[in-house]
Amino acid sequence: MDNDLAQTQHLVSAIERITPLSAHVRQAFLSVARVLFVPQYYRRQGRVLNWAMVDTGDAAYTDEALVTKVDPISKHPTSSSSQPSLMAIQLEALDLQPGQRVLEIGAGTGYNAALMAHIVGSTGHVVSIDVDYDLAHAAKQHLAIAGYEQVQVVCGDGLQGYEGGAPYDRILATGSFRSFPRSWFDQLTAHGRLVGNLVGNLASVFICLKKKQAVGDGILLPIGGDKRYMELHHGQFLPPHLLDWAVYDVAILKEHLIHFDFPTLIENTDFLFLLQCFSPRLERHWRYNQAAEKAEVYFVTEQSCLTVQACSPHEWLVQEKGSGGLWEHLYEAYQLWIQYNHPSLADYHVSIDQSGQYISLGDMRWQLTQND
């Protein structure tokens, strides 16, 4: 028991090296044993998608995400116990209070629901919904073992929320989404709060949205763009989109010589988020160049694709194929990046009203595509 407490304190210390914790969130992490929710996890073997199920042990007390389910066909992870520091930032943004009603979209292992149940206490109520029956069933078992039987676990489509427990003071989505499902917003109380992971083709951001009657206003949380949850779905994963490179290979080639390091710029997740807002249908793909023996980054639309190669220490060659004018579009986004002085995630604003959902930067505003 003393060893478990010491290891749990070690986990809390690891979290606090990433983000400060309020007293009630800190106490929740100290009180809820993660190992009870993740007794085993999948560990990658080598560099290929080869996984082995192992006992969690001390790994439960590390600030690491742990894969808990793998698709047997694609070999890709389909569920995990999230990185605790990432969970902590979101719990702080939720600002949970005793007595509140909370809906969690994506039950996972049940660990996060237990943390929230600890914070809202005996007068509050937590509902956790997951479309995967196996995950929901396991989460319910884990919660019972840990002493949090009061959490209501539901098997259902979380993208529709859960009307049976509404309205909620707080909603937390532990899977990513491409726009806010209207059902979530409708199931919040008049001054409720929603936290979740908004993703697109190029970047991922975490958003805290505060509802004020019929409208919502929000900010982007200080979480790096390399962090993202597995995408929520209605019960079945969509097959991966495979490009037909032959279509682009026969297209007309246009070349442009530029004098700024675009390959380095596109490694900046803040720039990729701006580019995603500016061009939400733009995709990024990697293609192996046999001659150069390396994978190259391509930006792709239905009409065009392009890549950028270094020519000299201060010159780069844009190679564009197709008729979509893609480079002109990307250069326009680059000029916007310069105009707004390399904006960080803190410079953006999120809003929802009767006309739609928007991401704003200064006097620029982009509408999110509805997908629910």
Residue pairs with C-beta under 8 A, 6 or more apart in sequence:
4 33
4 35
7 58
7 60
7 61
8 29
8 30
8 33
8 34
8 61
9 30
10 61
11 29
11 34
11 60
11 61
11 62
11 63
11 84
12 21
12 26
12 29
12 30
14 62
14 63
14 84
14 85
15 21
15 29
15 63
15 84
15 85
15 88
16 26
18 63
18 85
18 88
18 89
19 85
19 88
19 89
19 92
21 29
21 88
21 92
22 92
24 96
24 119
25 88
25 91
25 92
25 115
25 119
27 118
28 91
28 115
28 116
28 118
28 119
29 84
29 88
29 115
31 118
32 111
32 114
32 115
32 118
32 146
32 148
33 60
33 146
34 60
34 61
34 81
34 84
34 111
35 56
35 57
35 60
35 61
36 142
36 145
36 146
37 81
37 109
37 110
37 111
37 114
37 139
37 142
37 146
38 56
38 60
38 66
38 68
38 81
38 109
38 111
39 55
39 56
40 53
40 54
40 55
40 56
40 68
41 53
41 54
41 56
41 59
41 66
41 67
41 68
41 81
42 51
42 52
42 53
42 54
42 67
42 68
42 69
42 70
42 77
43 51
43 52
43 53
43 54
43 67
44 50
44 51
44 67
45 51
45 52
49 74
49 75
49 76
50 75
51 67
51 70
51 75
56 66
59 66
60 66
63 83
63 84
63 85
64 83
65 80
65 81
65 82
65 83
65 86
66 80
66 81
67 77
67 79
67 80
68 79
68 80
68 81
68 108
68 109
69 77
69 78
69 79
69 80
69 132
69 134
69 135
70 76
70 77
70 78
71 77
71 78
71 237
74 237
77 230
78 132
78 230
78 237
79 108
79 109
79 132
79 135
79 230
80 108
80 230
81 108
81 109
81 111
82 108
82 112
82 174
82 229
83 227
86 223
86 227
87 112
87 115
89 206
89 221
89 222
89 223
90 172
90 195
90 206
90 221
91 115
91 116
91 119
91 172
93 193
93 195
93 206
93 208
93 221
94 102
94 116
94 170
94 172
94 193
94 195
94 208
95 170
95 193
96 102
96 116
96 119
96 120
96 170
97 119
97 120
97 169
98 119
98 120
98 121
98 123
98 124
99 120
99 121
99 123
99 124
100 120
100 124
100 169
100 170
101 120
101 124
101 125
101 126
101 127
101 165
101 167
101 168
101 169
101 170
102 116
102 120
102 124
102 125
102 126
102 127
102 168
102 169
102 170
102 171
102 172
103 126
103 127
103 128
103 129
103 161
103 162
103 165
103 166
103 168
103 170
103 171
103 172
103 187
104 112
104 113
104 116
104 126
104 127
104 128
104 129
104 171
104 172
104 173
104 174
105 129
105 158
105 159
105 161
105 171
105 172
105 173
105 174
105 175
105 184
105 196
105 232
106 128
106 129
106 130
106 158
106 173
106 174
106 175
106 229
106 232
107 113
107 128
107 129
107 130
107 135
107 136
107 139
107 153
108 130
108 135
108 139
108 174
109 135
109 138
109 139
109 142
110 128
110 138
110 139
110 140
110 142
110 143
110 146
110 148
110 151
110 153
111 142
112 172
112 174
113 126
113 128
113 139
113 143
113 148
113 151
113 153
114 142
114 143
114 146
114 148
114 151
116 126
116 172
117 124
117 126
117 143
117 148
117 150
117 151
118 148
120 126
122 150
125 150
125 152
125 165
126 150
126 151
126 152
127 151
127 152
127 153
127 154
127 162
127 164
127 165
127 168
128 136
128 139
128 151
128 152
128 153
128 154
129 136
129 153
129 154
129 155
129 156
129 157
129 158
129 161
129 162
130 136
130 139
130 153
130 154
130 155
130 156
130 158
131 155
131 156
131 157
131 158
131 232
131 233
131 234
131 235
132 155
132 235
133 155
136 153
136 154
136 155
137 155
139 153
140 153
143 149
143 151
143 153
152 165
154 162
154 164
156 162
157 234
157 235
158 173
158 175
158 232
159 177
159 181
159 183
159 232
159 233
159 234
159 372
160 181
160 183
161 171
161 181
161 183
161 184
161 186
161 187
162 187
163 183
163 187
166 186
166 187
167 187
167 188
167 189
167 192
168 187
168 188
168 189
168 192
169 188
169 189
169 192
169 193
170 192
170 193
170 194
170 195
171 184
171 187
171 188
171 192
171 193
171 194
171 195
171 196
172 194
172 195
172 196
173 184
173 194
173 195
173 196
173 197
173 229
173 232
174 196
174 229
175 197
175 229
175 230
175 231
175 232
176 196
176 197
176 198
176 199
176 204
176 228
176 229
176 230
176 231
176 232
177 196
177 197
177 198
177 199
177 231
177 232
177 371
178 198
178 199
178 200
178 231
178 368
178 369
178 371
179 198
179 357
179 368
179 369
179 370
179 371
179 372
180 194
180 196
180 198
180 209
180 216
180 352
180 357
180 368
181 372
182 370
182 372
183 372
184 194
185 194
185 211
185 216
185 352
188 194
188 211
189 211
190 211
190 212
190 213
191 210
191 211
191 212
192 210
192 211
193 208
193 209
193 210
193 211
194 207
194 208
194 209
194 211
194 216
194 218
195 206
195 207
195 208
195 209
195 221
196 206
196 207
197 204
197 205
197 206
197 207
197 228
197 229
198 204
198 205
198 206
198 207
198 368
199 205
199 228
199 229
199 231
200 276
200 280
201 276
201 280
201 281
201 282
201 283
201 284
202 272
202 273
202 275
202 276
202 282
202 283
202 284
203 225
203 269
203 272
203 273
203 275
203 276
204 225
204 226
204 227
204 228
205 220
205 221
205 223
205 225
205 273
205 345
205 348
206 220
206 221
206 223
206 227
207 218
207 219
207 220
207 221
207 350
208 218
208 219
208 221
209 216
209 217
209 218
209 350
209 352
210 216
210 217
210 218
214 353
214 354
215 351
215 352
215 353
216 350
216 351
216 352
216 353
217 349
217 350
217 351
218 349
218 350
218 351
219 346
219 348
219 349
219 350
220 345
220 346
220 348
220 350
221 345
222 345
222 346
223 345
224 269
225 269
225 270
225 272
225 273
225 345
226 269
241 283
243 285
243 300
245 287
248 300
248 304
248 305
248 321
248 322
249 321
251 304
251 305
251 321
251 322
251 323
252 321
252 322
252 323
253 319
253 320
253 321
254 319
254 320
254 321
254 327
255 317
255 318
255 319
255 320
256 317
256 318
256 320
256 327
257 311
257 315
257 316
257 317
257 318
258 308
258 315
258 316
258 317
258 318
259 314
259 315
259 316
260 316
260 334
261 316
262 308
262 316
262 318
262 330
262 334
263 297
263 308
263 310
263 316
265 271
265 334
265 337
266 272
266 275
266 284
266 297
270 342
270 343
270 344
270 345
271 337
271 342
272 284
273 345
273 348
274 333
274 336
274 337
274 340
274 343
274 361
275 282
275 330
275 333
276 282
277 359
277 361
277 364
277 366
278 329
278 332
278 333
278 336
278 366
279 329
279 330
279 333
280 366
280 368
280 369
281 301
282 299
282 300
282 301
283 299
283 300
283 301
284 297
284 298
284 299
284 300
285 297
285 298
285 300
286 295
286 296
286 297
286 298
287 295
287 296
287 298
287 307
288 294
288 295
288 296
289 295
289 296
296 307
296 309
297 307
297 308
298 305
298 306
298 307
299 305
299 306
299 307
299 326
299 330
301 322
301 324
301 326
302 324
303 322
303 323
303 324
303 326
304 320
304 321
304 322
304 323
304 324
304 325
304 326
305 320
305 321
305 322
305 326
306 318
306 319
306 320
306 321
306 326
306 327
306 330
307 318
307 319
308 316
308 317
308 318
308 319
309 316
309 317
309 319
310 316
310 317
311 317
318 327
320 326
320 327
336 364
337 343
340 347
340 361
340 362
343 361
347 361
347 362
348 359
348 360
348 361
349 359
349 360
349 361
350 357
350 358
350 359
350 360
351 357
351 358
351 360
352 358
356 367
356 368
356 370
357 367
357 368
357 370
358 365
358 366
358 367
358 368
359 365
359 366
359 368
360 366
